[in-house]
Amino acid sequence: MTDPSSGVAAAMRRTLASWLSAPEADSRRASLPTVMLFLAPALLVYAALTAYPVLRTFYNSFFNVADLASSEFVGWAHYAEVFKDRTFWAAVRNTAAWSVIGPILDVVVGLLLALCLYAGVPFSRFLRVAWFTPVLLSYVVVGIMWVWIYNYDWGVVNGMLRAMGLESWAQAWLGDPRFALGSLIVTHAWKWAGFNMVVCLAALHSLPSEVLEAAELDNCGWWHKLTDIIVPMLWPTLLNLYILAFIGKMKVFDLVWIMTEGGPVWSTETVSTYVYKRAFNWNTFDLGYPSAIAVVWFFVVVGFVVFFNLLFRRRERMEY
């Protein structure tokens, strides 16, 4: 009579051997050590540059981190302070305004540029390259260039207004709290309009020609053709572009920091720039409170991502 434990041990050895060696019947299937060997570099980089900083930020949010060697546990005190911080709420309002208004401007401008190219305007090849070029520029180049454009004394915007006899319209576009945020939104839209143009142009070329030809045979005007046929058929693409832009602008930092650093008087402060200031730019070194702000905003962004995913899934089920 054989020992049952020996059979179990043999089965375990066979299973382990099958994991450590690829089956001869399927040469395309790699062994576990081979898979781990190829995954290890990517996993190490992800753990060091993404996972650890995120977990460390969560940990720091419960402490007063005066220096890297010592810390004092404060529990939920930082989170209570966040919701009483007026500057934080000003940054939230600016970020929300940018995230709602900015994507609309981005998508509308990109669609209009795509329609121009789709209609076959003169010099369309040159315009396609020229309109897409800002996408390739870094935020540093774009920010410095538009600081010059907005300059009160010799900037292009005020120079054109003065040349047209509109001297009273000339403004300190980045120095006036009434216009600073809008000026940054326009600059950001200028940079990303080319990306939206390319996506919308590809979507336009994928539209069924039979529908457009039928509209022309029915003497459909260009405005009704755009609003009743083209835009409804492009709506999923436009909605995707809006959501991508919305999530990206919830984390905007580069352009604001280069052009205004959140000023004047917090009028262009975003959550990202405020976290950076509290962590590194102020005289007091404390990673605890800015970590709490980052954690709060992390959950806000994740919440919007989950909401949009659920919205898309529900919409797809309804269409099905």
C-alpha positions as CSV (number, residue, x, y, z in Angstrom):
1,M,0.0,0.0,0.0
2,T,1.5,3.3,-1.1
3,D,1.8,6.4,1.2
4,P,-0.7,9.1,0.0
5,S,1.8,11.8,1.1
6,S,4.4,10.5,-1.4
7,G,1.8,10.8,-4.2
8,V,1.0,14.4,-3.2
9,A,4.8,15.2,-3.1
10,A,5.3,13.7,-6.6
11,A,2.4,15.8,-7.9
12,M,3.8,18.9,-6.4
13,R,7.2,18.2,-8.0
14,R,5.6,17.6,-11.4
15,T,3.7,20.9,-11.1
16,L,6.9,22.8,-10.1
17,A,8.8,21.3,-12.9
18,S,6.1,22.3,-15.4
19,W,6.3,25.9,-14.1
20,L,10.1,26.0,-14.4
21,S,10.3,24.5,-17.9
22,A,8.3,25.4,-21.0
23,P,6.2,22.6,-22.4
24,E,7.7,21.0,-25.4
25,A,4.3,21.1,-27.2
26,D,4.2,24.9,-27.2
27,S,7.6,26.4,-27.8
28,R,6.1,29.9,-27.8
29,R,5.3,29.7,-24.1
30,A,8.2,31.1,-21.9
31,S,9.2,29.6,-18.6
32,L,8.5,31.5,-15.3
33,P,12.2,32.4,-14.7
34,T,12.4,33.8,-18.2
35,V,9.3,35.9,-17.7
36,M,10.5,37.2,-14.4
37,L,13.9,38.0,-15.9
38,F,12.3,40.3,-18.5
39,L,9.8,41.8,-16.1
40,A,12.3,42.5,-13.3
41,P,13.9,45.7,-14.8
42,A,10.5,47.3,-15.5
43,L,9.1,46.3,-12.1
44,L,12.1,47.7,-10.3
45,V,11.9,51.0,-12.2
46,Y,8.1,51.2,-11.5
47,A,8.6,50.3,-7.8
48,A,11.4,52.8,-7.3
49,L,10.0,55.8,-9.3
50,T,6.2,55.3,-8.9
51,A,5.0,52.9,-6.3
52,Y,7.5,53.9,-3.5
53,P,6.9,57.7,-3.9
54,V,3.2,57.2,-3.8
55,L,3.3,55.0,-0.7
56,R,5.8,57.4,0.9
57,T,3.5,60.4,0.2
58,F,0.6,58.6,2.0
59,Y,2.9,57.8,4.9
60,N,4.3,61.4,5.1
61,S,0.8,62.8,5.2
62,F,0.3,61.6,8.8
63,F,3.6,63.1,10.1
64,N,5.4,66.4,10.5
65,V,8.5,65.7,8.4
66,A,10.9,68.5,9.5
67,D,13.9,66.6,8.1
68,L,14.5,63.3,6.5
69,A,15.9,61.8,9.7
70,S,13.1,62.5,12.1
71,S,9.3,62.9,11.9
72,E,6.4,63.4,14.4
73,F,3.1,61.6,14.1
74,V,0.1,64.0,13.9
75,G,-2.6,61.6,12.6
76,W,-5.3,63.4,10.6
77,A,-4.3,66.9,11.6
78,H,-2.9,67.7,8.2
79,Y,-6.1,66.6,6.5
80,A,-8.2,68.8,8.8
81,E,-5.9,71.7,8.0
82,V,-6.3,71.2,4.3
83,F,-10.0,71.8,4.3
84,K,-9.5,75.0,6.2
85,D,-6.7,76.3,3.9
86,R,-8.1,79.3,1.8
87,T,-5.1,79.1,-0.5
88,F,-5.8,75.5,-1.2
89,W,-9.4,76.2,-2.1
90,A,-8.3,79.1,-4.4
91,A,-6.0,76.6,-6.1
92,V,-8.9,74.1,-6.4
93,R,-11.2,76.8,-8.0
94,N,-8.5,77.7,-10.5
95,T,-7.8,74.1,-11.3
96,A,-11.5,73.3,-11.7
97,A,-12.0,76.4,-14.0
98,W,-9.1,75.3,-16.1
99,S,-10.2,71.7,-16.2
100,V,-13.7,72.6,-17.3
101,I,-13.2,75.5,-19.7
102,G,-9.8,74.5,-21.1
103,P,-10.8,71.2,-22.7
104,I,-13.8,72.9,-24.4
105,L,-11.5,75.4,-26.0
106,D,-8.9,72.7,-26.9
107,V,-11.5,70.5,-28.6
108,V,-13.4,73.3,-30.4
109,V,-10.2,74.8,-31.8
110,G,-8.9,71.4,-32.9
111,L,-12.2,70.5,-34.6
112,L,-12.2,73.8,-36.5
113,L,-8.7,73.4,-37.7
114,A,-9.5,69.8,-38.8
115,L,-12.5,71.0,-40.7
116,C,-10.4,73.6,-42.5
117,L,-7.9,70.8,-43.6
118,Y,-10.8,68.5,-44.4
119,A,-12.3,71.1,-46.7
120,G,-9.1,71.4,-48.6
121,V,-8.1,75.0,-47.9
122,P,-5.0,76.4,-49.8
123,F,-1.6,75.4,-48.4
124,S,-3.2,72.6,-46.4
125,R,0.0,70.6,-46.2
126,F,1.9,73.6,-44.8
127,L,-0.9,74.4,-42.4
128,R,-1.0,70.9,-41.1
129,V,2.6,71.0,-40.2
130,A,2.5,74.5,-38.8
131,W,-0.6,73.8,-36.6
132,F,0.9,70.6,-35.3
133,T,4.4,72.1,-34.5
134,P,3.4,73.5,-31.0
135,V,2.7,70.0,-29.8
136,L,6.3,69.1,-30.3
137,L,7.6,72.1,-28.3
138,S,8.4,71.8,-24.6
139,Y,6.5,73.7,-22.0
140,V,9.6,75.7,-21.2
141,V,9.8,77.0,-24.8
142,V,6.1,77.6,-25.0
143,G,6.0,79.4,-21.6
144,I,8.9,81.7,-22.3
145,M,7.6,82.5,-25.8
146,W,4.2,83.4,-24.6
147,V,5.6,85.5,-21.8
148,W,7.2,87.6,-24.5
149,I,3.9,87.7,-26.5
150,Y,2.0,88.9,-23.5
151,N,4.5,91.5,-22.5
152,Y,2.9,94.9,-21.8
153,D,5.4,97.1,-23.5
154,W,6.6,95.3,-26.5
155,G,4.5,92.1,-26.7
156,V,2.8,91.0,-29.9
157,V,-0.8,91.1,-28.4
158,N,-0.6,94.7,-27.1
159,G,1.4,95.8,-30.2
160,M,-1.4,94.6,-32.4
161,L,-4.0,96.3,-30.2
162,R,-2.1,99.6,-30.3
163,A,-1.6,99.3,-34.1
164,M,-5.4,99.0,-34.5
165,G,-6.0,102.1,-32.3
166,L,-7.2,100.0,-29.3
167,E,-4.7,101.4,-26.8
168,S,-7.2,101.2,-24.0
169,W,-7.5,97.4,-24.5
170,A,-3.8,96.8,-23.9
171,Q,-3.3,94.9,-20.6
172,A,-0.7,93.4,-18.4
173,W,-2.1,90.0,-19.3
174,L,0.0,88.0,-16.9
175,G,0.1,90.7,-14.2
176,D,-3.6,91.3,-13.8
177,P,-5.5,88.8,-11.7
178,R,-8.6,89.3,-14.0
179,F,-6.8,88.1,-17.1
180,A,-3.9,85.9,-15.9
181,L,-5.7,82.6,-15.7
182,G,-7.5,83.1,-19.1
183,S,-4.2,84.0,-20.7
184,L,-2.7,80.7,-19.5
185,I,-5.7,78.7,-20.7
186,V,-5.3,80.3,-24.2
187,T,-1.6,79.5,-24.2
188,H,-2.3,75.8,-23.2
189,A,-5.0,75.6,-25.9
190,W,-2.5,76.9,-28.5
191,K,0.0,74.2,-27.6
192,W,-2.5,71.3,-27.8
193,A,-4.8,72.4,-30.6
194,G,-2.6,70.5,-33.1
195,F,-3.0,67.2,-31.3
196,N,-6.8,67.5,-31.2
197,M,-6.7,68.6,-34.9
198,V,-4.9,65.4,-35.9
199,V,-7.4,63.2,-34.0
200,C,-10.4,65.0,-35.4
201,L,-9.0,64.9,-38.9
202,A,-8.5,61.2,-38.7
203,A,-12.1,60.8,-37.4
204,L,-13.4,63.0,-40.3
205,H,-11.7,60.8,-42.9
206,S,-13.3,57.7,-41.3
207,L,-16.9,59.0,-41.6
208,P,-19.0,57.1,-44.1
209,S,-19.0,59.0,-47.4
210,E,-22.5,57.8,-48.2
211,V,-24.0,59.8,-45.4
212,L,-22.2,63.0,-46.5
213,E,-23.1,62.5,-50.1
214,A,-26.7,62.0,-49.2
215,A,-26.7,65.2,-47.3
216,E,-25.3,67.1,-50.3
217,L,-27.9,65.6,-52.6
218,D,-30.6,66.8,-50.1
219,N,-29.1,70.4,-50.4
220,C,-28.1,70.4,-46.8
221,G,-26.4,73.6,-45.9
222,W,-22.9,73.6,-44.4
223,W,-24.1,74.6,-40.9
224,H,-26.8,71.9,-40.7
225,K,-24.4,69.4,-42.2
226,L,-21.9,70.2,-39.4
227,T,-24.3,70.4,-36.5
228,D,-26.7,67.6,-37.5
229,I,-24.4,65.1,-39.2
230,I,-20.7,65.6,-38.6
231,V,-20.6,66.6,-35.0
232,P,-23.1,63.8,-33.8
233,M,-21.0,61.2,-35.7
234,L,-17.8,62.6,-34.1
235,W,-19.3,62.9,-30.7
236,P,-17.5,59.8,-29.2
237,T,-14.2,61.1,-30.4
238,L,-14.8,64.6,-29.1
239,L,-15.9,63.3,-25.8
240,N,-12.8,61.2,-25.5
241,L,-10.6,64.2,-26.3
242,Y,-12.5,66.2,-23.6
243,I,-12.0,63.6,-20.9
244,L,-8.3,63.2,-21.7
245,A,-7.8,67.0,-21.6
246,F,-9.9,67.3,-18.4
247,I,-7.7,64.7,-16.5
248,G,-4.5,66.3,-17.8
249,K,-5.5,69.7,-16.7
250,M,-6.4,68.5,-13.2
251,K,-2.6,67.9,-12.9
252,V,-1.3,71.0,-14.7
253,F,2.0,72.4,-13.4
254,D,4.7,73.1,-16.0
255,L,3.1,76.0,-17.9
256,V,1.8,77.8,-14.8
257,W,5.2,77.6,-13.0
258,I,7.1,78.9,-16.0
259,M,4.8,81.8,-16.8
260,T,3.4,83.0,-13.5
261,E,4.4,80.7,-10.6
262,G,0.8,80.8,-9.4
263,G,0.6,84.6,-9.3
264,P,-0.5,87.3,-9.2
265,V,-2.2,87.0,-5.8
266,W,-2.9,83.3,-6.3
267,S,-5.0,84.0,-9.4
268,T,-3.3,81.2,-11.4
269,E,-2.4,78.9,-8.5
270,T,-3.2,75.3,-9.2
271,V,-3.1,72.4,-6.8
272,S,0.1,71.1,-8.2
273,T,2.0,74.4,-7.9
274,Y,0.7,74.9,-4.4
275,V,1.9,71.4,-3.4
276,Y,5.3,72.2,-4.8
277,K,5.5,75.6,-3.0
278,R,4.6,74.1,0.3
279,A,7.0,71.3,-0.1
280,F,10.1,72.9,-1.6
281,N,9.7,76.6,-2.4
282,W,8.9,78.0,1.1
283,N,11.5,78.6,3.8
284,T,10.1,75.9,6.1
285,F,10.9,72.4,5.0
286,D,7.9,70.2,5.7
287,L,6.7,67.3,3.6
288,G,3.8,66.3,5.8
289,Y,1.2,69.0,4.9
290,P,1.9,69.1,1.1
291,S,1.7,65.3,1.1
292,A,-1.8,65.5,2.6
293,I,-2.8,67.9,-0.1
294,A,-1.4,65.5,-2.7
295,V,-3.3,62.6,-1.3
296,V,-6.5,64.5,-1.2
297,W,-6.1,65.6,-4.8
298,F,-5.0,62.1,-5.8
299,F,-8.4,60.7,-4.7
300,V,-10.2,63.6,-6.5
301,V,-8.5,62.7,-9.8
302,V,-9.0,59.0,-9.3
303,G,-12.7,59.7,-8.5
304,F,-13.2,61.5,-11.8
305,V,-11.4,58.7,-13.7
306,V,-13.7,56.1,-12.1
307,F,-16.7,58.3,-12.8
308,F,-15.9,58.7,-16.5
309,N,-15.2,55.0,-16.9
310,L,-18.6,54.1,-15.3
311,L,-20.2,56.7,-17.6
312,F,-18.7,55.2,-20.7
313,R,-19.6,51.6,-19.7
314,R,-23.2,52.6,-19.1
315,R,-23.4,54.5,-22.4
316,E,-22.0,51.5,-24.3
317,R,-24.5,49.2,-22.7
318,M,-27.3,51.5,-23.6
319,E,-26.1,51.7,-27.2
320,Y,-25.8,48.0,-27.4
